[in-house]
């Protein structure tokens, strides 16, 4: 999430804010310190060509972008606090050295979600989510996702909308998978893939999406009926 926080979804090659001060940014993958809960011999990366967030085997090669500073109040914790070696075997973080101690994630808060006015309030972000993760009851294309939310607003007091990709990704608990949501979350019928409202500037006929089983951020072709809809509103 620290590395993702650099991204701008208005730009591409690299997906960084216009006029950024960085030098030598390569259009390839940059490692994070976060292990993949579904495959612990793999770690998450951010691709600085288009901004895709996926994972690769820890023994493969990628680039490094160091960071320093205290835990951010703006960037939400990953939820992952365990330590794993190159082969994916869990290890005692006290035996992993000072570097791993400072690079592991932080726990997500307890009692994060509560029922509120026809939705589920996320106390971490202040966003209110629709309780049903399968409101469309089928995969739909991107225009269909927007239409589904519009129809919901016609029969609801809340102002629902299709979430942007940062809002959608904020639901993810990176210590878990299938789905990558906090333990004992209150949602029903959670599906594997979800549309966001954010268009990909790398390929504008595609939109950003979230793979909820893994917690990965990718893209989907807008005319394809490949993803589900999860409405959000501002509490």
Secondary structure, 3 states (H helix, E strand, C coil): CCCHHHECCCCCCCCECCCCCCCCCCCCEEEEEEECCCCCCEEEEEECCCCCEEEEECCCCCECCCCCCCCCCCCCCCCCCCEECCCCCEECHHHCCHHHHHHCCCCCCCCCEEEECCEEEECCCCEEECCECCCCCCCECHHHHHHHHHHHHCCCCCCCEECCHHHHHCCCCCCCCCCCCCCCCCCECCCCEEEEEEECCCCCCEEEEEECCCCEEEEEECCCCCEECCEEEEC
